[in-house]
Each structure stands twice: as structure tokens, then as C-alpha cells.
Amino acid sequence: MHNPERVPAYVWTIQAEQIGLRLDRFLVSALEQLSRTGVQQLIADGQVLVNGRLTKASYALRAGDSIEMLQALPVAQQQQVKPQALPLDICYEDDDLFVINKAAGMVVHPAPGHADDTLVNALVAYYPALQQMEEGQRPGIVHRLDRDTSGLLVVARNTGTQAALVEQMKRHEVVKRYLALVEGIVELEKGSIDAPIGRDPRHRQQMTITVTDSRQARTHFWVLKRFHRHTLLRLQLETGRTHQIRVHLQAIGHPVVGDPIYGAKAVRKRMALQRQFLHAQQLEFVHPTSGVKMSFEAPLPPDLQAILEDEAAL
């Protein structure tokens, strides 16, 4: 029996990208210094609560679930994000949230092998109270962008805002639109890609279209401009799976230009592109406190704009 008066050592609020994960798998990623066996033992010992109740390691997480771990790790093992005064492009901020225009090359939050120089490192330096939201490496994070994808992210400044935004994500009420330059000529003016995405069994760091251990994924696209060998697309996510746009575009034979994993191994020699041509251009959501619809747009960064201006290379 757990003591209801006991203050938890760690508290997490489940984000949109974590919906459906097993409880034990989530805790292994959140507490990277513990093995899955160690996490399962903590759950079996009654040290982990979901919404105030004991549950099984196999429990599938839901939007807004509150996860509490009662047992503290040794102080030497507790992970704190190191504040780093890195450049931040803050499009908007108030008492509840930030909207950030993330630069390409910046990882969103610390992870094994990449503890420093992330967006979260920069945010906790700018706003130290962010680190008090919850234990772990992802305070305030509602959704992510890949390292080499630039553009808009919303970050919560308190747990109530975070839970509300995660719920909006679950209901597909957060609008995320991207610009992508893809290989080849897309013939349709618009379309949708509806194909489940899961972990690639052969390459565990990659995602793939699969019906095994997969989750529903849907991406909508519109052609903005056709070049000689490439097409500029606007894309809108209905779901938010890892690498979703990149995997879906590869699946229809039009991978993102410059994508080192899902695209061609090298871009054309005339193209001075050092990363994938993918930019989170527009973001819309309802402010959890005011109820006002918020809309943001981030212009193409100079490196991508320069590619479009050299039409002879396209």
C-alpha cells in the first residue's frame, strides 16, 4: 500500500508523442540510467503511480496522464539539465508558454550521447523555473522537431499548460504545417498519406511503414511549385509520429531533399544544402488560459531560401 501523503520524487505529464507507450518503456526513456528490469521492479514494488493509482508495467499511456515515482534515485544519479546561454529565437512568450523558432542543428532535449547544447539547455538558462516543472530531461516539451528540421515549437511554462496542449494534440486541434522540397515531380495537386509507422526492426534508430508494433499516421500535402527535378510541398500533420513526414514522403517515392536517412545519400552537386529541406512553417493552437486562437509563421531560413532561388539547380 502506498502512502497517499508521500511526496513523489518525480512527476511527469504525458505528451502527445508518448501516447500509447507502455509505462515501463516510458520510464526507461525518462530515467535513462535505469534498466527496463529496474523500472519494472519499481513498478512491481508500488513505487510508480499513474493518476494516483498503482498499475502494471504494460499500461498504455494516455494524453495528460500524471506519472509519479515515489522512490528517489541516489543524488548522484539524478539528472538535471545544465543551463546553457545559447541563442534562442523566441517568437512569443507569456506566463504560460513560449513559441520558439528552432534553428536547424539544434536537438530539442537532452538524450543519451547528447546532454548539452539542446533547446531545453537554452530554455532553462533563459527561464530557470522551467526545470522545476518536473524531473527529467524534457521540462515543458509538448512536441519535437528533428535535429535538422527548423521551425516552430510551442513549449509550456507550467504543468497545467503542458497537459492542456497535449490534450489539444491528441484531439488533432494543434495545426502544424511544414514546407518540404522533395525529390521528383509530384503529379497530384494535393493528397493524403495514410500509413501506419513503427520502429524499423532491422534499424532500430529508424522508422518505417509497418503493421507490426505501429501507430496510425496521416499526412496531408499540397503542391506549391514544381521545378525540373523537384517539387516544393506544403504538408500538414494530422498525427505526430517520429519522422512522420520523412517516412511518408519516402513511401510515396518523393523523399525530402537532403534527408540522410530516408532520402538519397547525396544531394546534387550544385545544391549547397547541408541538411534536409524541411521547415515547420506554421503553428496554430488555442491558448489554454485565454482561449484565444494563436497563429504563428516562421519564414524559410536563409539556407533553404537560397536553394529555392537557384532554380537552375532544381
C-alpha positions in Angstrom: 0.0 0.0 0.0 1.4 3.4 -0.9 1.2 6.3 1.5 -1.1 9.0 -0.1 0.6 11.7 1.9 4.1 10.9 0.5 5.5 13.5 -1.9 6.6 11.9 -5.2 10.3 12.2 -6.1 9.5 12.6 -9.8 6.4 13.7 -11.7 5.8 13.6 -15.5 2.8 14.7 -17.6 2.3 12.6 -20.7 2.8 14.4 -24.0 1.2 13.8 -27.4 4.2 11.9 -28.8 4.2 9.5 -25.8 0.5 8.4 -26.1 0.3 4.6 -26.4 3.8 3.9 -25.0 4.0 1.2 -22.3 4.6 2.6 -18.8 7.9 0.8 -18.4 9.2 1.9 -21.8 8.3 5.5 -21.0 10.2 5.3 -17.7 13.3 3.7 -19.3 13.5 6.7 -21.6 12.7 9.2 -18.9 15.2 7.7 -16.4 17.9 6.6 -18.8 20.2 5.5 -16.0 17.8 2.6 -15.1 17.4 -0.6 -17.0 14.0 -1.9 -18.0 14.3 -4.6 -15.4 15.0 -2.0 -12.8 12.0 0.1 -13.9 9.7 -3.0 -13.8 10.8 -3.8 -10.3 10.0 -0.3 -9.1 6.5 -0.6 -10.7 6.1 -4.1 -9.0 7.2 -2.6 -5.7 4.4 0.0 -5.9 6.8 2.9 -6.4 5.1 4.2 -9.5 1.6 5.7 -9.7 -0.5 6.6 -12.7 -3.1 9.3 -11.9 -2.6 8.4 -8.2 -3.1 4.6 -8.7 -0.9 1.6 -8.9 -0.9 0.0 -12.4 1.0 -2.6 -14.5 4.2 -2.1 -16.4 2.3 -2.8 -19.6 -0.2 0.1 -19.1 -0.6 2.1 -22.3 -0.2 5.8 -21.6 -2.9 8.3 -22.4 -2.8 12.0 -23.0 -2.5 14.0 -19.8 -1.7 11.0 -17.6 0.2 12.0 -14.5 3.1 9.7 -13.7 4.6 9.8 -10.2 7.6 7.9 -9.0 7.7 7.8 -5.2 11.3 6.5 -4.8 14.1 9.0 -5.4 17.2 7.9 -7.2 20.5 8.5 -5.5 21.5 12.1 -5.7 24.5 11.2 -7.9 22.1 9.7 -10.4 19.5 12.4 -10.6 19.6 14.2 -13.9 19.4 17.9 -14.1 19.5 19.8 -17.3 22.6 22.0 -17.5 21.6 25.7 -18.2 23.5 27.0 -21.3 23.1 30.5 -22.6 22.6 29.5 -26.3 20.9 31.7 -28.9 17.1 31.5 -28.9 14.7 32.8 -31.4 11.6 33.4 -29.3 8.6 34.3 -31.4 6.2 34.7 -28.5 6.1 34.3 -24.7 3.7 34.9 -21.8 3.3 33.5 -18.3 2.1 30.1 -19.7 4.1 29.3 -22.8 6.9 30.0 -25.4 6.7 29.7 -29.1 10.2 29.1 -30.4 11.6 29.2 -34.0 14.2 26.4 -33.6 17.3 26.5 -35.6 18.4 23.6 -37.7 21.1 21.6 -36.0 19.7 22.0 -32.5 18.4 18.9 -30.7 15.2 19.7 -28.7 16.1 17.9 -25.4 19.0 16.0 -23.9 19.3 12.3 -24.7 21.9 9.6 -24.3 25.1 10.8 -26.0 23.8 14.4 -26.4 23.4 16.0 -23.0 24.4 19.6 -24.0 23.6 22.3 -26.5 19.9 21.4 -26.8 16.8 23.7 -26.8 16.0 22.7 -23.3 19.5 23.6 -22.1 18.9 27.1 -23.6 15.4 27.4 -22.2 16.4 26.5 -18.6 19.2 29.1 -18.8 16.7 31.7 -20.0 13.9 30.6 -17.6 15.3 28.6 -14.7 11.8 27.9 -13.3 11.2 25.6 -16.2 13.4 23.0 -14.6 11.1 22.9 -11.6 8.2 21.6 -13.6 9.2 18.0 -13.5 12.3 15.8 -13.1 13.9 14.6 -16.2 15.3 16.0 -19.4 12.1 17.3 -21.1 10.5 20.0 -19.0 7.8 21.9 -20.8 8.2 20.0 -24.1 4.9 19.3 -25.8 6.2 18.1 -29.2 9.5 17.8 -31.0 11.3 18.6 -34.3 14.1 16.5 -35.6 17.6 17.9 -35.1 18.0 19.2 -38.7 14.4 20.4 -39.1 14.0 24.1 -38.4 10.8 26.0 -37.4 8.1 26.4 -34.8 7.7 24.7 -31.5 5.4 25.5 -28.5 6.9 24.9 -25.1 4.8 25.1 -21.9 5.9 27.0 -18.8 3.8 25.1 -16.3 2.3 21.7 -16.0 -1.3 22.8 -16.5 -0.5 24.4 -19.8 1.5 21.4 -20.8 -1.3 19.0 -20.1 -3.8 21.2 -22.0 -1.6 21.4 -25.0 -1.0 17.7 -25.0 -4.8 17.2 -24.9 -5.2 19.5 -27.9 -2.6 17.5 -29.8 -4.5 14.3 -29.0 -7.7 15.8 -30.4 -5.8 17.0 -33.6 -6.6 20.6 -32.7 -3.0 21.9 -33.0 -2.2 22.7 -36.6 1.4 22.1 -37.8 2.3 22.9 -41.4 5.6 22.3 -43.0 7.5 23.2 -46.2 9.5 20.5 -47.8 11.4 20.2 -51.1 11.2 16.7 -52.3 12.9 14.6 -55.0 11.0 14.1 -58.3 7.8 15.6 -59.6 4.6 15.1 -57.5 1.8 14.7 -60.0 -1.2 15.2 -57.7 -2.1 18.8 -56.8 -3.0 17.6 -53.3 -3.3 14.4 -51.4 -3.1 12.5 -48.1 -0.8 9.7 -47.0 -2.4 7.3 -44.5 0.0 4.6 -43.5 1.0 3.3 -40.0 4.5 4.0 -38.8 6.6 1.8 -36.4 10.2 1.1 -35.4 12.2 -0.5 -38.2 13.1 -4.0 -36.9 16.3 -4.0 -38.9 17.5 -0.5 -38.0 16.1 0.4 -34.5 17.0 4.1 -34.8 14.8 4.4 -37.9 11.1 4.3 -38.5 9.2 2.6 -41.3 5.8 1.8 -42.8 4.7 -1.3 -41.0 1.7 -3.1 -39.5 3.8 -4.6 -36.7 4.0 -2.6 -33.5 2.9 0.5 -35.4 0.7 3.6 -34.8 -1.7 5.3 -37.2 -0.2 8.2 -39.1 -1.7 10.6 -41.6 -0.1 13.4 -43.5 -1.8 15.9 -46.0 0.1 17.6 -48.7 -0.3 20.4 -51.4 2.0 21.2 -54.3 3.3 24.8 -54.1 5.7 24.7 -57.0 7.2 22.2 -59.5 10.8 22.5 -60.7 12.7 20.5 -63.2 13.6 17.6 -60.9 12.0 18.6 -57.6 8.7 19.7 -56.0 8.0 22.1 -53.2 5.2 20.9 -50.9 3.2 22.2 -48.0 2.4 19.5 -45.6 0.1 19.3 -42.6 0.3 16.7 -39.9 -2.8 15.1 -38.6 -0.8 12.8 -36.3 2.7 13.4 -34.9 4.8 10.3 -35.2 8.6 10.2 -35.1 10.0 11.1 -38.5 6.4 11.0 -39.9 6.8 13.4 -42.9 10.2 11.9 -43.8 8.9 8.3 -43.7 5.6 9.1 -45.5 7.4 11.0 -48.3 9.9 8.2 -48.8 7.0 5.8 -49.0 5.4 7.6 -52.0 8.7 7.8 -53.8 9.4 11.5 -53.1 11.8 11.7 -50.2 12.8 15.0 -48.7 15.9 16.5 -50.4 19.0 16.2 -48.3 17.5 13.6 -45.9 20.5 11.5 -44.8 18.3 8.5 -43.6 15.2 8.3 -45.8 16.4 10.1 -48.9 19.2 9.9 -51.5 22.6 9.6 -50.0 23.8 12.8 -51.5 22.1 15.9 -52.9 23.0 17.2 -56.4 26.4 18.8 -56.5 25.0 22.2 -57.5 22.8 22.3 -54.4 24.7 23.8 -51.4 22.4 22.1 -48.9 23.9 20.8 -45.6 20.7 19.3 -44.2 17.2 18.1 -45.1 14.9 20.6 -46.7 12.2 20.5 -44.0 10.8 23.6 -42.2 8.0 23.8 -39.6 6.5 27.0 -41.1 3.1 27.4 -39.4 1.7 26.6 -36.0 -1.8 27.2 -34.7 -3.4 26.3 -31.3 -5.9 27.6 -28.8 -4.2 29.3 -25.8 -5.1 27.1 -22.8 -5.6 30.1 -20.5 -7.2 32.8 -22.6 -9.0 30.6 -25.1 -7.7 32.8 -27.9 -6.6 31.1 -31.2 -2.9 31.7 -31.7 -1.3 31.6 -35.1 2.4 31.8 -35.9 4.5 31.7 -39.1 8.3 31.3 -39.4 9.9 32.4 -42.7 12.2 30.0 -44.5 15.7 30.3 -43.0 18.4 31.7 -45.4 20.0 28.3 -46.2 16.7 26.9 -47.5 15.7 30.2 -49.2 18.9 30.2 -51.1 18.2 26.7 -52.5 14.8 27.9 -53.9 16.4 30.9 -55.5 18.8 28.8 -57.6 16.1 27.3 -59.8 18.7 26.1 -62.3 19.8 23.5 -59.7 16.3 22.3 -59.1 
